[in-house]
Structures are given as C-alpha cells and as structure tokens.
C-alpha cells in the first residue's frame, strides 16, 4: 500500500482549509463584504464623472436643484478623501525627512512655514492653469486642481504635527529601538509612527475639517476672470449664495451637516477609538473610547484574513528595509567632513533661493516696480492684529475645554461629532447670516472678520489640545489623583507638560490657518451686497479675481514674510521649549 507524500497531503488539504475558513464566516462578515462591494461600486460610478470632457463655456455654474445634492455630496467626499490620502503620504515622507536630516530640516521646515502661509487661492491660480494644460478638454484637469487645493488646506497641519511627534519621541522608546537594533524601517513602523498615531489621527480630523472650510473656494473657482464650477456641495452653496437664495443655502447646510456626521460616525470615530491602542501608558485606562463601527469590524473575520494575506508582504518589506541600516548607534561623521558638507549644502541651497528671489524681483520691477510691496505690508499689519487676537482668545477658551475632552473618553464620544461639525462647517455658508447681522447692527467687518476667521482657525488649537490630553498616560493622571494634586499645581506638573507640544503644533497651524482664512473672511458677499475689511486677505482676494498676477505675487510674498517671521520669533522658540523641557 502506498501513501501520499507530505507535500501532496498538504496540497490536498489546502482547499479544504480554505473552504473551512470561509464556511466559518458569519453574517457580520457578509455585511462587511457587502458594504465594501457597495462602496467600490459607488466609487466607480461617482469617479466616472471626473473623467468626462467639458466645454469651458458651460462650467461656470452648477444645477442648484436640491435633488442633485446626493450626487454632489458623493463627488465632494471623493475629492476630500483623495486629498486626505495624498496628505497622509506627504506627511509621512516630508515629516520624516525634516525630522531625521539635520541639513534638510533647515530647508524643509522653513519651506513648510512658507507653504502654510500661501493661501488656497494662491495655489489655485497656478493649479488650474497647470492641470488644464496637463489634461486638455477633460474634467480631470479641474478635478485635480480642486483636489490639489483641498490638499493644500489639509497637509501642512498634519505634517507639522507628525514632525513634532518625531522630534519629541519619548526617550524610553528611542532606547528600546537602539537596544534591539531595529532597522530604520522597523523603527519607523514599530516605534515612530505608533508614537505619533494619536496626534496624526486628530490632526487628520482637523485637516479634514479645514478641507470642508475651503470647499466652496475649491469647487467654485474664480481665477483670472474665468469661472469654473465642479459638481459638489461647495459649488452648490457658492451658487446659492451668489443668487441670494436662502432656501437653497439651507439645503446645502443640511447636506453638509449630514456628511460631517456620517463621516465622523463611519470613519473618524472608529479611527480615534482604534488609535487608543498606541497610547504610551503602563496600565490600561478604565474608560476608553468606543465605536460601534469598530466593534462591528472587530467581530468580523476579514481583518484577520487580510492580515494573514498581507503578512508575507510585510516580512518582505522588512527584509528589504535592512539596507537602510540599523538603529543601534548614530552614524559616525568626522567634524571636518560635516562642516564641509554643511558649507556645500548651505551654498547650494542659498544660491538657488537667491536666484529665485532675484528673478522674482526682476519680474515685479519690470511689471509694477518694487513699490508694489508697500500697500500689502501696511495691510498685513491689520490682518496680523486680527490673527494675534484670534489665537489669544482661542487659547483661553479652547485649551481648558480640549483638556477636559481629552481626559474623558466618555465626554470625547459625546463631544467629538459636535466639535467635528463646528470645525468642518464652511464659513462661507454663514456669509448670508453674517452679512445680514453686520448690516443690521452696523458692525464693521474689520472687527466681525475676526469671528469669521476664527471659524476656520480656532479648531486647530482645540483638536491638538484634545490629542495632547488624550496621549497623556492614564497612570500619570491616576497618580496625581492619588496624591491629591489639584488646581494650578495639576496644570503646572501634569497638564501643561503633557499638552504643550501638541498645543504648539495647534498654535502654529491655527496662526497659519487664520492668515489663510482671511482670504475668505475679509470679503463677504451675499446677493448684491459686498462687505470688505481692511487687510491683506482682501487685497489678495481682489488681485485673484482680477487676475492681477504682480499684485497677487506681492500679496502672497508679504503674507509669507509675516507668517514665517511670526513662526520664527514665537512658535519656533516654543517648539524648542517643548522639545527640551515640556515632553513626557
């Protein structure tokens, strides 16, 4: 009698094992599979509209029939999540390069300050022309320009947060990585990314809200006298506001609210609950965040099956990552060689920057003369005053609230959807009410503009404070409770050191967000009524609408100078303080 070989027996039993696994799939697995298939189907259906041809003469307005809102909502969500995916990829690469390379840090961090200071309209002016020439006659060009504009409203906040989590990595985690001689690939995925996961998730949520804030500007594009409107909730609202139709504005508000609540329930709340596993603490907290969607997914077998299928890929990438070296000790570099490398790097980068500035100044001197900078410099002082007032008031109001929410998972579950709605609500949707209120009360937009700017900027401080408080280990809070530490001493010994790094990230992005929000907050239009504030934002908005590139470039350059100067004088010093003194 002959017996089958071991390998033959294994091959024979493979189909039975696979069949056995699938036979154990429950109704939960069926629901999850059906939801994924429906999602992919909707993605294909909605995505088809982004590749059709278009006639430039017929894309100035959108149909404001409320029956079109479900389709518009799907198109807007597709743009938002595409921009979010691009922002995450940018954050991981850019933030890691800035944190791990001393030379690149000198270039990338100031460049990030400048990129944050460039308003969305400034990016749109270049993006629309570039993408339309890249995809001539296709709606894909406008879609890419819109997604790029949303990306510019999301990426900088996330990158600042991740960069700061890398440079303030807890010492014990760094020692673990070096003791076990992790490869740098393993260190990133096993140590650095998990350590910054909570901040990355909350900053991602805030950045997503920033994308909603600029949705109208990203979908209803006005550049150089040309009007482009993409199907979406933002363009629907922009058209309704231009027509002065409060009823249709109300439909847009209701749709936006439903979208924010749905995205929060199906995406952000499960993600924030899942990120709790990366909290650095010795004992598990008694009360943790919960999510019905996450609990449902955990009952499914699909995550485990997909994890097993992806394991060989992860192991192969881990082996390939060995070429990047191990983390047992820093690279030994001779001082002379380092100084020579710094000199070459400084001369090269400085030469390129000087050449670019010389060329820019030559262009402006030829077109308008260098006196073009005088007016935006003076107007920038008015906007600077609004930014300072906004950040100060937002700090006093939202830091205590953010600490309370971050320390209480139960309160976070209740407050998160409301905070997300407030943070995600585009200020443009409130322009009809704001215009009516300002005209009725006689309140100048020079003062009222601070409130409109706050709608797009103050939430950075709140979300980062919540993330910083949520990352404070529960055992430290319990130790403070056991010792009876209360009041100011608790803030001084625990809360401020715990949240300070996250607050600095929130402050620097709130400051940049306020400058950006000034573009849409210093010029308010509803129907035939337009209110204008004195400030740099209004100056840039007027130059963009006219297609006046010399004045637009001058305004953007001045705004970059103000933002970078404020970051260098205030926020960078606080960054160093957070890195050297206030870190857990």
Phi, psi and omega in degrees: 000133180255147180245146178294150178292167181296318180293322178295319178296323179294318179294324180292327183275348182299310179300324181292324179293316179298315179298324179295319180297315181289334177290339180272001179293134184262183178295333176298316178297322179295319179295316180297316179297318179296320179296320179295317179296318178297319178298317178295321178298314179296323178298317179292318181295315182288322182294336179298326181291346182274354185243006182284163176282159179216156176255119183307335182284348185241022179240024181277336182219164177240160178288125182261028172288123181303336179295341180276351186299320177302318178292319178298320180298319179295320179295319179294319179296321178299317178295318183297314183286329174296316177295323179296317178299316177296324180293320179296314179299315178298317181300313183296317182286309185292313181298319180294317180297319180292326183278333188256351179240116182298322180286315179296329180301324181293338179260314189289321182291312173299324177297324178293323174301316181292316180299321179295328184279340180287123182291159180303321180296328177294319176293321182297323182302323179273320187295317183299311180298316182294313183287328177293325176286333178285324179236073184295132176075005182244142176298341181298328178297313177294322178298316180296320178296318179294315179297320179296320178296318177295320177303318181291342176269353182249320197291320191294318180299315180295321181292317177301315181297315182291320177302316182290327177293330179286320183279348176245032180300131179307140186299323182293327177291322177297320180292323177299314181298318181287324181295320181272003177053048175299147167291160180296332174295314178294320180300319181295311187279331184263338185238302190288312180295315175299323181295329179260009187295317183296312178296323180295320180294312182291322176292325175298320178296318179293319179295323176299319175297323176298325176296320175299320184301322182259020183296321180296314181293333183276336182255334176249089192264130176234106184224128174054039178081358179259139180250129176229131180230122178264148176299120181179166180294324180296313179292325175301312180294319180299319179293318180295322178294318179297326179279347182072027182265098182295328179297314180289328173299321177297320176299319178295319178298314179298318179296317179299318179298316178297320179296315182296315180296318180295316179295321178297316183290317187272340187234302189285319180294316174301324182290318179292324176293320179294324182292346178300335181293343182263009178290135183271095181211158183276329181230150181287138180292149181288329182236119181237164179290145180235155176214128179297321180294316180295317177299322179294317179295325180292338176280348182274154177271349184299317179302320180291319179295317178293325178296318178295320181293326182274349184300315178300324178295317178297320178294322179294319178294323178297319178293320179293331181289351179295337180293343180279354178095170181258169186253024184285334180201154177289156179294134180277122181233132178292139181303320180296317179294322179296316179296320179295318177297319178297321180295315180295315180297317181294317179294320181293308181294319179296322178295318179295317179296317180297320178298318179296317179294320180297317180294320179295314180296324176297320178296315181291322179295325179288322186276314188227344188092154184288350175293353179297339181281345185298308182297311179297330177297317178290317179295329179297332178295322178294315178294323178300318179299319179295320181296316181298314179299316181299311183296320180296313181293318179298324178296313182294327185274312194265339179296311177299321179293317179297322177296317180297317180292316182294330180279348184236099177303325179295316177293325179298321179298324181282318188278334188304312180296323179292317178296320181295321178296314180297317182289331186269351187284119181294131179299331181302329181292337180266000182300319177302314179294319181295317179298315178299316182293317181293319179292323183289321184264347183076013180288130181288145176292342176300329177263315180297335179298333178298320179295317180293323176295322181297329180299336181253352188240325188295336185289339176299319179293316181297311184294319179291325176295317177300315180296318179295319179292322179294333181275350177293126182302139181296327182293330175292319178296319179294325177295319177297321177296317180296326180277354179073027180279122183225174172061220185297324179298324178294318177296318184290320186270333186235304192292309182297312176300327183287321185259349189301313178301318179292323179296320180298318176300317178295322180293317182290324178283328175294321177297312177296322178294327178292319176299318179295318182293339179298337180298319183260355184256345180262357172226111184246125182233135172213119183063236179260008183253131179231128175249138183230133176262161175276115181176170182290328179299315178296324178299314180292320180298318179294318180295323179294315181297324181278346186071030181272088187294321177302313179290327177295315179297318179297317179296316179295319179297318179294319178298320177297320179297316180296313183294313181295319178298317178296320179295319181291318185283329187243297193288324179294323177295322176292326175301313180296321177298318178296323182288324186265332186238312187259081174210142182276000000 
